């Protein structure tokens, strides 16, 4: 006889924890630790999912996932990057976010881009069943910075003028 699937158990515990952290933040952020504050900050930055946060532990995968995005994973990646920056570990994370901001990216977008490199590293960890490779992650961040120039500027609005009337 086998016990419950560990992945299912971890998913349930993660949802329960995030729901409780969110509910506690609604009462007072002062009661939260630094990592929980970063999770709540990421949750607040993603207001499109606000209707989910307080009841994550009650929802199915289908009710949580929207447009192919898992909001829990998305916010967790945000918080992970912010934790790496706050802890200076690895230092390349904060440096990459700062470099992207200097190029004109908003902090939120810079975190998204750095998180994409972390997601790639996590994919390799899982596929190859190996530990985190700091050198590979650093190389991914360096490649990101080589490939990213300033963000595209929004298109200028054209002003439509009334034609001159002939008299």
Kinemage of the C-alpha trace (Angstrom):
@kinemage 1
@onewidth
@group {chain A} dominant
@subgroup {mainchain}
@vectorlist {calphas} color= white
{ca unk a 1} P 0.000 0.000 0.000
{ca unk a 2} L 1.426 3.372 -0.976
{ca unk a 3} L 0.857 6.671 0.765
{ca unk a 4} L -0.274 9.958 -0.729
{ca unk a 5} L 1.704 11.327 -3.651
{ca unk a 6} L 4.438 13.667 -2.280
{ca unk a 7} L 3.908 16.130 -5.142
{ca unk a 8} L 0.202 16.397 -4.334
{ca unk a 9} L 0.993 16.873 -0.650
{ca unk a 10} L 3.568 19.584 -1.389
{ca unk a 11} L 1.140 21.374 -3.703
{ca unk a 12} L -1.557 21.337 -1.008
{ca unk a 13} L 0.835 22.612 1.672
{ca unk a 14} L 2.102 25.389 -0.611
{ca unk a 15} L -1.430 26.528 -1.386
{ca unk a 16} L -2.400 26.417 2.271
{ca unk a 17} L 0.673 28.416 3.302
{ca unk a 18} L 0.183 31.067 0.617
{ca unk a 19} L -3.487 31.413 1.509
{ca unk a 20} L -2.657 31.827 5.195
{ca unk a 21} L 0.136 34.330 4.489
{ca unk a 22} L -2.274 36.355 2.348
{ca unk a 23} L -4.973 36.295 5.015
{ca unk a 24} L -2.480 37.326 7.696
{ca unk a 25} L -1.255 40.190 5.511
{ca unk a 26} L -4.822 41.495 5.280
{ca unk a 27} L -4.769 41.866 9.063
{ca unk a 28} L -1.249 43.271 9.430
{ca unk a 29} L 1.950 43.038 7.412
{ca unk a 30} L 3.867 43.643 10.655
{ca unk a 31} L 3.291 40.021 11.652
{ca unk a 32} L 5.058 38.674 8.554
{ca unk a 33} L 8.688 37.665 8.188
{ca unk a 34} L 10.816 39.084 5.392
{ca unk a 35} L 10.251 36.192 2.962
{ca unk a 36} L 6.500 36.243 3.581
{ca unk a 37} L 6.466 40.007 2.992
{ca unk a 38} L 8.117 39.428 -0.371
{ca unk a 39} L 5.511 36.795 -1.253
{ca unk a 40} L 2.699 39.178 -0.314
{ca unk a 41} L 4.339 42.008 -2.282
{ca unk a 42} L 4.465 39.760 -5.352
{ca unk a 43} L 0.837 38.766 -4.792
{ca unk a 44} L -0.174 42.431 -4.596
{ca unk a 45} L 1.722 43.197 -7.805
{ca unk a 46} L -0.482 40.637 -9.536
{ca unk a 47} L -3.902 42.030 -8.760
{ca unk a 48} L -5.409 40.065 -11.654
{ca unk a 49} L -5.231 37.051 -9.321
{ca unk a 50} L -6.454 38.806 -6.145
{ca unk a 51} L -9.693 36.808 -6.173
{ca unk a 52} L -7.624 33.621 -5.667
{ca unk a 53} L -5.166 34.483 -2.908
{ca unk a 54} L -7.327 34.002 0.163
{ca unk a 55} L -8.744 30.672 -0.953
{ca unk a 56} L -5.952 28.888 -2.791
{ca unk a 57} L -6.298 25.860 -0.556
{ca unk a 58} L -9.944 25.440 -1.623
{ca unk a 59} L -9.497 25.597 -5.393
{ca unk a 60} L -8.693 22.997 -8.030
{ca unk a 61} L -5.836 23.327 -10.510
{ca unk a 62} L -8.318 24.283 -13.216
{ca unk a 63} L -9.796 27.047 -11.046
{ca unk a 64} L -6.355 28.446 -10.274
{ca unk a 65} L -4.638 28.267 -13.652
{ca unk a 66} L -5.641 31.110 -15.938
{ca unk a 67} L -4.630 31.493 -19.577
{ca unk a 68} L -1.940 28.834 -19.144
{ca unk a 69} L -0.362 30.658 -16.206
{ca unk a 70} L -0.126 29.182 -12.752
{ca unk a 71} L -0.384 32.237 -10.463
{ca unk a 72} L 1.158 30.347 -7.535
{ca unk a 73} L 4.262 29.454 -9.518
{ca unk a 74} L 4.408 32.944 -11.034
{ca unk a 75} L 4.327 34.680 -7.645
{ca unk a 76} L 6.718 32.138 -6.165
{ca unk a 77} L 9.252 32.921 -8.891
{ca unk a 78} L 8.886 36.649 -8.198
{ca unk a 79} L 9.440 36.111 -4.485
{ca unk a 80} L 12.404 33.810 -5.159
{ca unk a 81} L 14.148 36.455 -7.264
{ca unk a 82} L 13.423 39.108 -4.609
{ca unk a 83} L 14.801 36.735 -1.934
{ca unk a 84} L 17.955 36.212 -3.996
{ca unk a 85} L 18.359 39.983 -4.324
{ca unk a 86} L 17.732 40.606 -0.608
{ca unk a 87} L 20.163 37.890 0.438
{ca unk a 88} L 22.751 38.717 -2.206
{ca unk a 89} L 22.835 35.031 -3.083
{ca unk a 90} L 23.715 34.604 -5.807
{ca unk a 91} L 24.980 38.151 -6.321
{ca unk a 92} L 24.468 37.872 -10.093
{ca unk a 93} L 20.689 38.017 -9.606
{ca unk a 94} L 20.665 41.494 -8.094
{ca unk a 95} L 23.270 42.681 -10.563
{ca unk a 96} L 21.204 41.435 -13.500
{ca unk a 97} L 18.016 43.092 -12.243
{ca unk a 98} L 19.909 46.359 -11.650
{ca unk a 99} L 21.469 46.206 -15.131
{ca unk a 100} L 18.061 45.683 -16.745
{ca unk a 101} L 16.619 48.590 -14.756
{ca unk a 102} L 19.509 50.792 -15.926
{ca unk a 103} L 18.530 49.886 -19.485
{ca unk a 104} L 15.022 51.176 -18.868
{ca unk a 105} L 13.109 48.098 -17.736
{ca unk a 106} L 10.712 48.532 -14.831
{ca unk a 107} L 11.705 46.511 -11.759
{ca unk a 108} L 8.737 44.180 -12.238
{ca unk a 109} L 9.698 43.404 -15.846
{ca unk a 110} L 13.371 42.992 -14.906
{ca unk a 111} L 12.355 40.427 -12.278
{ca unk a 112} L 10.270 38.601 -14.909
{ca unk a 113} L 13.234 38.388 -17.258
{ca unk a 114} L 15.627 37.157 -14.572
{ca unk a 115} L 13.015 34.657 -13.381
{ca unk a 116} L 12.932 33.195 -16.896
{ca unk a 117} L 16.611 32.281 -16.480
{ca unk a 118} L 15.914 30.707 -13.086
{ca unk a 119} L 13.012 28.730 -14.561
{ca unk a 120} L 15.354 27.412 -17.247
{ca unk a 121} L 17.827 26.317 -14.561
{ca unk a 122} L 15.057 24.621 -12.574
{ca unk a 123} L 13.927 22.794 -15.713
{ca unk a 124} L 17.446 21.410 -16.174
{ca unk a 125} L 17.648 20.450 -12.491
{ca unk a 126} L 14.472 18.429 -12.813
{ca unk a 127} L 15.227 16.922 -16.229
{ca unk a 128} L 18.819 15.974 -15.432
{ca unk a 129} L 18.176 15.246 -11.744
{ca unk a 130} L 21.141 17.325 -10.667
{ca unk a 131} L 21.733 20.077 -8.113
{ca unk a 132} L 21.536 23.811 -8.800
{ca unk a 133} L 24.491 24.893 -10.927
{ca unk a 134} L 25.538 28.433 -9.943
{ca unk a 135} L 27.908 28.712 -12.928
{ca unk a 136} L 25.174 27.711 -15.376
{ca unk a 137} L 22.744 30.196 -13.753
{ca unk a 138} L 25.358 32.980 -13.935
{ca unk a 139} L 26.017 32.157 -17.584
{ca unk a 140} L 22.262 32.308 -18.262
{ca unk a 141} L 22.043 35.722 -16.618
{ca unk a 142} L 25.035 36.954 -18.626
{ca unk a 143} L 23.367 35.725 -21.837
{ca unk a 144} L 20.149 37.478 -20.824
{ca unk a 145} L 22.028 40.749 -20.399
{ca unk a 146} L 23.796 40.319 -23.757
{ca unk a 147} L 20.465 39.781 -25.498
{ca unk a 148} L 18.462 42.548 -23.815
{ca unk a 149} L 18.644 46.116 -24.969
{ca unk a 150} L 16.336 48.863 -23.814
{ca unk a 151} L 12.655 47.939 -23.764
{ca unk a 152} L 10.673 48.995 -26.793
{ca unk a 153} L 9.128 52.413 -26.469
{ca unk a 154} L 5.389 52.655 -26.822
{ca unk a 155} L 4.347 53.818 -30.250
{ca unk a 156} L 3.743 57.518 -30.433
{ca unk a 157} L 0.136 58.433 -30.753
{ca unk a 158} L -0.705 60.047 -33.993
{ca unk a 159} L -2.621 63.223 -33.639
{ca unk a 160} L -5.283 63.518 -36.230
{ca unk a 161} L -5.729 67.054 -37.371
{ca unk a 162} L -8.783 68.468 -38.968
{ca unk a 163} L -8.177 69.372 -42.551
{ca unk a 164} L -7.943 73.061 -43.226
{ca unk a 165} L -11.160 74.390 -44.563
{ca unk a 166} L -11.061 76.490 -47.661
{ca unk a 167} L -12.849 79.729 -47.588
